[in-house]
Structure formats: structure tokens, C-alpha cells
């Protein structure tokens, strides 16, 4: 299972290198259903509910029946890439989003 997740991450990285530059990414959106398939993916669910809301420039959008995906957006919300999260664990989801240039919000700046 871990090897499969590593291969998924690596192939996503290789595909993304040729498709756009990290500097083209303006924001990201995570789309997922709220229940059914997400309940079968407890690690991804924890990432989406507990970690993702704290990343700067990342929005979480719940869509009925949608598989969990990280969508990288360029200017004018142009979709650059969709990355499936279903095969990843919580830490791997965090590593993926960080590898795309996103960081957790500074708690001091929120006040």
C-alpha cells in the first residue's frame, strides 16, 4: 500500500513538472463528498477536515458524490491539475500539498 502511494505521488510529480511551473499555481481547492466515500478513507478525511483548512490559499469544497481531489488553480481560477487523494494517507496528503507550494497559515496573522 505504501509503495503504491509513493508511486502515485511520484507519477503526479512527473506529470506536473511538464504541465506547468509551480509559479503558475495561485491557489488550490480540495473537492470531496462529505460522507460515503470519505468515510471509507479515514486518513484522507482527517486531512480534509483537520489539516486542509489551515493551509493558505486552499479552499475545501464539499460536493455530493465527488471523490477526494486536490485541484491546483492558476489565474482566474483556471484549473491546472487534478490530483486524486484516495490512495494517500494523511501525512502523504500534507506532503503533497506542501510540495505544490502551500504552507499552513501563520496563527499570529489571523488575529
C-alpha positions in Angstrom: 0.0 0.0 0.0 2.8 2.5 0.9 4.7 1.6 -2.3 1.6 2.3 -4.3 1.1 5.6 -2.7 4.7 6.6 -3.3 4.3 5.6 -7.0 1.2 7.7 -7.2 2.9 10.7 -5.7 6.0 10.3 -7.9 3.9 9.9 -11.1 1.9 13.0 -10.1 5.1 14.9 -9.6 6.5 13.8 -13.0 3.2 14.8 -14.8 3.1 18.2 -13.0 6.7 19.1 -13.9 5.9 19.2 -17.6 2.4 20.6 -17.3 3.1 23.9 -15.5 5.5 25.6 -13.2 4.8 26.0 -9.5 4.9 29.7 -10.0 1.7 29.3 -12.2 -0.2 28.0 -9.2 -2.2 30.7 -7.5 -4.5 28.7 -5.2 -6.0 25.3 -4.7 -9.3 23.7 -3.9 -10.0 20.3 -2.4 -13.2 18.8 -3.6 -14.8 15.8 -1.9 -18.1 14.3 -0.8 -18.8 14.8 2.9 -19.8 11.2 3.6 -19.9 7.9 1.8 -16.5 7.5 0.1 -14.8 9.9 2.5 -16.0 7.8 5.5 -14.2 4.8 3.9 -10.9 6.9 3.8 -10.3 7.9 7.4 -6.8 9.2 6.7 -8.0 11.4 3.9 -11.0 12.5 5.9 -8.7 13.6 8.8 -6.6 15.6 6.3 -9.6 17.3 4.7 -11.3 18.2 8.0 -8.4 18.8 10.3 -5.4 19.9 8.2 -6.5 21.4 4.9 -8.5 24.4 6.3 -5.3 25.7 7.8 -3.4 26.0 4.5 -3.1 29.4 3.0 -4.8 29.8 -0.4 -6.6 26.4 -0.1 -10.4 26.1 -0.1 -12.3 22.9 0.8 -15.5 22.4 -1.2 -17.9 19.5 -0.4 -19.7 18.1 -3.5 -22.1 15.2 -3.2 -20.5 12.1 -4.7 -17.2 13.7 -5.6 -14.0 11.7 -5.0 -11.4 13.5 -2.9 -9.1 15.5 -5.2 -6.6 18.4 -4.9 -7.2 20.9 -7.7 -4.4 23.3 -8.5 -5.7 26.6 -9.8 -4.0 29.4 -11.8 -5.1 32.9 -12.6 -8.8 33.4 -12.9 -9.4 30.0 -11.2 -8.1 28.2 -14.3 -7.7 24.5 -13.5 -4.1 23.4 -13.9 -4.2 19.9 -12.5 -6.4 17.5 -10.5 -4.6 15.1 -8.1 -6.5 12.2 -6.6 -6.2 11.8 -2.8 -7.9 8.5 -2.4 -4.8 6.3 -2.3 -2.9 8.6 0.1 -2.6 8.7 3.9 -2.9 11.8 6.0 0.8 12.6 6.0 1.1 11.9 2.3 -1.7 14.4 1.6 0.1 17.0 3.7 3.4 16.3 1.9 1.7 16.5 -1.5 0.1 19.9 -0.8 3.4 21.3 0.6 5.2 20.0 -2.4 2.9 22.2 -4.5 4.0 25.3 -2.7 1.3 25.6 0.0 2.0 26.3 3.7 0.0 26.4 6.8 -1.3 29.9 7.8 0.6 31.8 10.4 -1.6 31.7 13.5 -0.3 35.2 14.6 -1.6 36.8 11.4 -5.1 35.5 12.0 -5.7 37.9 14.9 
